[in-house]
Amino acid sequence: MFLVRLLPLLLLVATTDQTRCEESIRRGEYDGSSSLCTPTNPPVWEPRFYMKQRKKQENSFSTVDFYFDSLRGASLIVDTPDANLSDPLWDLELSNHSSYYFHPNRSTCDVIEMPVGLLALNWLENATYLGAFHINGKDCYGYTKEDFIDYYADKSTCLPVRWYFHSMQATFDTVSYVSNRSVRDLSWLAVPAICEGQNSTRRPAPPR
């Protein structure tokens, strides 16, 4: 559960800067890819992007397709395990403060109520600088947030190279990144039918 793990962060992140960024991109004034990051100025996310990642958690490996689209009020993470390519986990996060976790090949769904919606574009604000790193052939700035996530950004582009969730003990390495790309089928950002039926389970977000 990707963003549920980030709940302690979300509760601390203001959304005002996100709104300003979204208004700017609509006016054609915002270009997140050119935003400078420094040791004291962590990256600000672009309002819309697609990223493919490789995930390692203990001895398990998977491929993650991550679609972040704050302009449509949604993000979608598809986590496909190497051990079973036919059974990916879909994690749909919506700005209605609900998150939906389901396997398309199954008939059950977990719905989790999130006090805060999508990640703010500046969710790394006030992160602690960890130093300089060389990861996957790239020179990176490292940051940590609330003793929860370590985040490594390319010094030259500020794009994510790796992040590591402490509680999950999971590493996510960036394979590819495409600015301003959303899902190829907008129905993917709609609440799936299995999450609205009797087989869905609705529960509050876990406590901090």
Residue pairs with C-beta under 8 A, 6 or more apart in sequence:
1 91
1 99
1 101
1 112
2 77
2 79
2 91
2 93
3 10
3 75
3 77
3 91
3 93
3 99
3 114
3 119
4 99
4 112
4 114
4 205
4 206
5 148
5 165
5 167
5 168
6 119
6 148
6 149
7 114
7 115
7 116
7 205
7 206
7 208
8 146
8 148
8 208
9 119
9 123
9 145
9 146
9 148
9 149
10 114
10 115
10 116
10 119
10 123
11 115
11 116
11 208
12 146
13 116
13 119
13 120
13 122
13 123
13 125
14 120
14 122
14 125
15 116
15 117
15 120
17 44
17 120
17 121
17 122
17 125
18 70
18 118
18 120
18 121
18 122
21 30
21 32
21 44
21 47
21 121
21 122
22 47
22 70
22 71
22 121
24 30
25 32
25 47
25 71
26 71
30 47
32 44
32 45
32 46
32 47
32 121
32 179
33 46
33 157
33 158
33 159
33 179
35 43
35 44
35 158
36 158
37 43
37 141
37 153
37 155
37 158
38 141
39 129
39 141
40 129
42 124
42 125
42 127
42 141
42 143
42 151
42 153
43 124
43 153
43 158
43 159
43 160
44 121
44 122
44 124
45 68
45 119
45 121
45 122
45 123
46 68
46 121
46 179
46 180
47 69
47 70
47 71
47 121
48 68
48 69
48 70
48 71
48 72
48 179
48 180
48 181
48 182
49 68
49 177
49 178
49 179
49 180
49 181
50 65
50 66
50 67
50 68
50 177
50 178
50 181
50 182
51 65
51 66
51 68
51 160
51 174
51 176
51 177
51 178
52 63
52 64
52 65
52 66
52 174
52 175
52 176
52 177
53 63
53 64
53 66
53 172
53 173
53 174
53 175
54 61
54 62
54 63
54 64
54 172
54 173
54 175
55 61
55 62
55 63
55 64
55 79
55 170
55 171
55 172
56 170
56 171
56 173
57 168
57 169
57 170
57 171
58 169
60 81
60 82
60 83
61 81
61 82
62 79
62 80
62 81
62 82
63 79
63 80
63 82
63 175
64 77
64 78
64 79
64 80
64 172
65 76
65 77
65 78
65 80
66 75
66 76
66 77
66 78
67 74
67 75
67 76
67 77
67 181
67 182
67 183
67 188
68 75
68 118
68 119
69 75
69 182
69 183
69 189
70 95
70 118
70 121
72 182
72 186
72 189
73 94
73 95
73 96
73 117
73 118
74 92
74 93
74 94
74 95
74 118
74 189
75 92
75 93
75 118
75 119
76 90
76 91
76 92
76 93
76 183
76 188
76 189
77 90
77 91
77 93
78 88
78 89
78 90
78 91
79 88
79 89
79 90
79 91
80 88
81 87
81 88
86 105
87 103
87 105
87 106
88 103
88 104
89 101
89 102
89 103
90 100
90 101
90 102
90 103
90 104
90 192
91 99
91 100
91 101
92 99
92 100
92 101
92 102
92 188
92 189
92 191
92 192
93 99
93 100
93 114
93 117
93 118
94 100
94 117
94 118
94 189
94 191
95 117
95 118
96 117
97 113
97 114
97 115
97 116
97 117
98 111
98 112
98 113
98 114
98 191
99 111
99 112
99 114
100 109
100 110
100 111
100 191
100 192
100 195
101 109
101 110
101 111
101 112
102 108
102 109
102 110
102 192
102 194
102 195
104 192
106 194
107 194
107 199
108 194
108 199
108 200
108 201
109 192
109 194
109 195
109 199
109 200
109 201
110 200
110 201
110 203
111 195
111 200
111 201
111 202
111 203
112 202
112 203
112 204
112 205
113 202
113 203
113 204
113 205
114 205
115 205
123 145
124 143
124 145
124 151
126 145
127 143
127 144
127 145
127 151
128 143
128 144
128 145
129 141
129 142
129 143
130 142
130 143
130 144
130 150
131 142
132 139
132 140
132 141
132 142
132 155
133 139
133 140
133 141
133 142
133 152
134 140
135 152
135 161
135 162
135 173
136 161
136 162
136 173
136 174
138 154
138 155
138 156
138 161
139 154
139 155
139 156
140 152
140 153
140 154
140 155
140 161
140 162
141 152
141 153
141 155
142 150
142 151
142 152
143 150
143 151
143 152
143 153
144 150
144 151
145 151
147 166
148 165
148 166
148 167
149 163
149 164
149 165
149 166
150 163
150 164
150 166
151 160
151 162
151 163
152 160
152 161
152 162
152 163
153 159
153 160
153 161
154 160
154 161
159 174
159 177
160 174
160 177
161 173
161 174
162 171
162 172
162 173
162 174
163 171
163 172
164 170
164 171
164 172
165 172
183 189
194 200
